[in-house]
Amino acid sequence: MYSTGSESLLKQAREIQDEELQKFYGRISKLLNSNRDHGNETIDCLQRLNLIVSATKYAKTLPPDLKKKLQMLLLSKAHPEQMQALFSSILRKSLPLSIQDLFTELEQDVKSSSYVAAVVLSQAAGKDDVTPVCQQMLKCMEARQTDGQICRHTLPILTKLISYSPEILTEDQVNLVSRKLVDWLRYASIQQGATMSSGGFFSGPRTRQPVPVTEVDGAVAGDFFTVLCVGRSFGEDQWMNMYAFSMIRKWLLTYDTEGTSGGDSDDRSEVDSSVVSMVSATSSSSRLLPPKERLREKAFEYCHRLIEQSDRKAIKRTDTELQKACIVEAVTIMDIICKEDPSYVYRAFPSVKALYGRISGELAYARALIPIAQFYLNHSEMAAVDSEVVVRQLFSRFPSELFNEPALAYELVQFCRANKAVLEDRVPLYRQSFPNLFKFLAWNSPALISDYVELLPSLMSPDTAVEILHSLLDLPCLAATLDLQQRSATYQAFERVLWDHGSKIASALEAFRQPSYRGLFLYILRPESGSGDTIDRLNMLHEVLSEMAASPRVVQCAQVVPVLLHVFFNKVAEFADQKLTNQLTQVLLERSSLLYNIKQFKIELFRVFSTHIRALCKLHPSLIVDQSRELLDFAGSTANIYSREELYTNVVWLIGEYLSVAHDPRCSVELITSFFESLEAVLFEISQVRQSASPPSYPPHVLTTLMTTLARLASRSQDLIPRLSLSLSKLCTFARSKPVLACYSEEDAEEIITRAHELTNLLKLPSVAQFVLAPPALGESARWHRDTNTSLPRAMRTITELLHKQSNFLPG
């Protein structure tokens, strides 16, 4: 989030009026056209213009004279880099320029190439627009420049160019860059860069004698220069060594893969490949290799040295962090090389294995273990090494102890996404570790929701589906518990920690520390599945965590649960059998009364439950019979209408839709009668209203759904029709009573009465009622529901008119 001052500046930049903006353009033009040196006033105005053009997603149209002046100044060598960076930034965020104009004087000042290239890349429409920039970058790289920093600017721009269009380089140009990268990686000086020093009173400035670079532990570097070498100053070749290492991964991924290399390398046989690999085994013979092969060899040697250097104990903390970053990059590059040439696997595995043994026990190196695990997954079979130990370390300890590290969470989730197919097939621990992986989601919900939408299906199986469903429903509880865990580790047990909500939150923290609640929290924080689908004392857990329901982290976590539930049920539909469908339906009914008390959270979940309980019944209609006891208990309670109106209405509708012999031959008259009596009792309770009493404000659609379901059940067991007719007549009286009319609008009361009359008249013709209320399979086609002339309301209205107008044709 921005600070208050930053928000104010952004608001001013977004709301600036056109008249004021034109005046500001004129002011900047005058400042830039003045012959005097551009001072602080000019820089301040350029910074404000940069903010204005960046504040909205819509590009600004600069006046032609101002745009031309900025382009001219961008190509000028008379301005410091700060101003050139401002010129470039403003032009990048303005409306499309004439890109060709930027190349007219480019060769006169190659130092501006990087800033010009940034503008061109931001507005290029195709390969032709960036080709001149690419040619200029290659010229800068190939030529000897008087200013040593020129080449330093080319590599970042070249990296962007190949990202924009990998085909922009020809095979010869790829070989040229590969040879340059080899030289920069392997042959940088091991002497520190020259620095000027005062010679004292009797002499002028003199150049110090060359001093060798050192390792991070202070020892003199005994091998070639790398990014982990330390010195007071660096020469240009050493800077290029660092720049080359920073782009080598991108280069290898783009131009060292099969299909982007030359035709000769594509057609090599396995024998030729083995010969090349044998030649590359010694650095003295590497000059015989083609440029790409030689770059691969030197990059491998460079990464191997970095891994060796990472074993040294750094003197400075910043160097320790640099070691961690270099481990990540080095192992990743070695993995790429081994995928392109498997012969490197046998050379790489000893050092990677030793590295893992050295850092696996240290939480500080958690992020460095991710590329190591990737290396093991990719090459363990070839090296006959078990990768499960490394993956277990990744999935067990780190999510439990480092759930609050956003960078680790992002990288580990990306690792799972990239390897989900392999993890599903080869690593059983992957699916068992979903409780741990959910900790990242609970703590970083907004940032990771899109990743977990893709990742969740890979974690699911028939064995874990029920437990995953419970875990998703308990995700806000997990977020609250992780918050308590972190607070408990931060503060001493005797401290009363008062958060934003006062002493109530402190009581939740105290409960977290009490042994009587330990079992609840240990289950929520379990690292692996298999300890049970859920726990018996969820109400107690919700009560303990009730004060944290308004915590921003908990609320954000609750907002992602409905999205993930949709993903969950869509995946379940692909493999759920009858048994699993019954289990999931039972969970939905049970958990509808056992949800963390966040109001909007519960409303959203009832909507999701309603949608997917219908889908489960459609998938396996016989679950109505299998779960008859649970459905009877749920539908027979009027309390569920108050608290779970939408879910209750859908369950009642499902009973009327699928409780039929057509869907399950086990559907007996006794079962239909038991459902009928249960729903009849609910309808009777609703309709018993005294004149002095205030009737419950049930929504009209709940009553009409109850009536319709009862009519459908009665049409399947015609002995029930007289009882239903009596109930419907009482309901009409109920809808006309004064207390009801005081609660319902005239339209709502009329809707109830009309539906009661329609059903009463329809039931006078049992055979017709059975057809209308329970249409045959043909009637369930898409047209039956789309065509208003054949829809159920239309059929019921037609039957009603026939019964009223032509009653003399009815049988006696």
Secondary structure, DSSP 8 states (H G I E B T S, - for coil): ---HHHHHHHHHHHH--HHHHHHHHHHHHHHHHSSS---HHHHHHHHHHHHHHHSSSS-B---HHHHHHHHHHHT-SSS-HHHHHHHHHHHHTBS---GGGGGSSGGG-GGGHHHHHHHHHHH--SHHHHHHHHHHHHHHHHS--SSTTHHHHHHHHHHHHHHH-GGGS-HHHHHHHHHHHHHHHH---SB----EE---TTS--EE----B-B-TTS-B--S---TT-B-SS--HHHHHHHHHHHHHHHHHHHHSSTTTS-HHHHT--HHHHHHHHHHTTSGGGGGGS-HHHHHHHHHHHHHHHHHHHTTS--SSHHHHHHHHHHHHHHHHHHHHHHHH-GGGHHHHHHHHHHHHHHHTT-GGGHHHHHHHHHHHHHHHHHHT---HHHHHHHHHHHHHH-TT-HHHHHHHHHHHHHTHHHHHHH-HHHHHTHHHHHHHHHHSHHHHHHHHHHHHHHH--TTTHHHHHHHHHTHHHHHHHHHHHHHHHHS-TT----BTTBHHHHHHHHHHHSGGGHHHHHHHT-SSS-S-S--TTHHHHHHHTGGGTT-HHHHHHHHHHHHHHHHHHHHHHHH--HHHHHHHHHHHHHHTTS--S-HHHHHHHHHHHHHHHHHHHHH-TTHHHHTHHHHHHHHT-THHHHH-HHHHHHHHHHHHHH-STTT-TT--HHHHHHHHHHHHHHHHHHH---TTS------HHHHHHHHHHHHHHHHHSGGGHHHHHHHHHHHHHHHHSHHHHHHS-HHHHHHHHHHHHHHHHHTTSHHHHHHHHS--GGGGSHHHHH-GGGSHHHHHHHHHHHHHH-GGGS--
